[in-house]
Amino acid sequence: MDLSDNLADIVGRVGQSVVAIHGRHRVPSSGVIWRHGVVVTAAHTIRREDGIEVTLADGRTIATVLAGLDLGTDLAVLKLDGVDLDPVEAGDARSLKPGHLALAVARTDALGISTDFGVIGSTGGPWRTWRGGQLDAFVRLDGGLRPGFSGAALADMRGQVVGICTSALMRGPGMVIPAVTVERVSDELLAKGRISRGYLGVGTQQVRLPDAWVSKMNVSFSSGLLISSLAPGGPAEQAGVLIGDVLIELDGKPCRDMDDLYAALGSTSIGQQLQIALIRGGERQASSVTVGERPQRNSCR
């Protein structure tokens, strides 16, 4: 009974700061009051910019304003004017280990709080998402998320919210956007309304370099990025990059996969001229490219 009562107490306390978000058709998603007047949720659940409402723990449904969203980390930030409710107590997802117990706390409809009890499936260090965002820790849940649980609070057994749940960053199991990532991304979204990232305007596919190329190019790695598409007028096209080129170095560092590419295209790279090395027709080519700012693809459809 002690464990059961403790779990119910955690759900009750955390649930006071969990809201239902009406930002898409049919099933609402969940959100968390992260700071006074600020709600965070999973960006993929926001399908419009205007007319977004939230239902609070006391049953009130009020209008909110979209401050910004970042598809790279799947975070959206909403502002609540004139509402002063207590935020959650944030914890540190980097302390989680596989097998730790956790509670996902959601609010998806008029019935109130819903919860899912489970374990942490796997953890790791900083992880870059397939959309180019950087999470400060890799935390995978043991199972998938029920409808409406994207944006839910994930609480540890101390009742601290260690992150936000999302189903958009990995197929199958749910993922956790760590609290430290939520803090960092929220700061930038509240300040600028967007997350700035570098942009070359290329579509790529990782390929293995033939042994003869590795020897001829005098490189210590065996893979590169085949340029499969180019954005018209984008930085790479303007620099003379062609479809079929294989990118092997960017700013003097190996470009073996998408992680290497994203690592070179942080916000500080925007406007900078970077040296690139690529293979064209079996020969090494050198060029320079001025990094642009990645266009903000609005998820609101």
Summary of the structure (lengths in Angstrom):
residues: 301
radius of gyration: 21.8
end to end distance: 47.2
largest distance: 70.9
contacts: 1028
relative contact order: 0.14
helix: 18%
strand: 40%
